[in-house]
């Protein structure tokens, strides 16, 4: 699976890229046909502390999931987005199983 990480308005460090890569790799346990993951990281210029926006687009055959989260840190946003994607992938797999019966 290919993981693309893009940052807007800041330079991303390798530890964050590796963190995202590891999180996305863990999704393959739930759905093994993931084609590609695009992660977009943005810093919103506001006075709020929750100004880090993470948008993850996950591509599977015939479908795609998009999750957008806004948190205090990118790690927190990626964790929440990953949990959301896990739920969506589980639902997708359950629907596929139901059709094969």
Buried (B, 14 or more C-beta within 10 A) or exposed (E): BEBEBEBEEEEBEEEBBEBBBEBBEEBEEBBEEBEBBBBBBBEEEEEEEBBBBBBBBBBBEEEEBEBBBBBEEBBBBBBBBBEBBBEBBEEBBEEEEEEEE
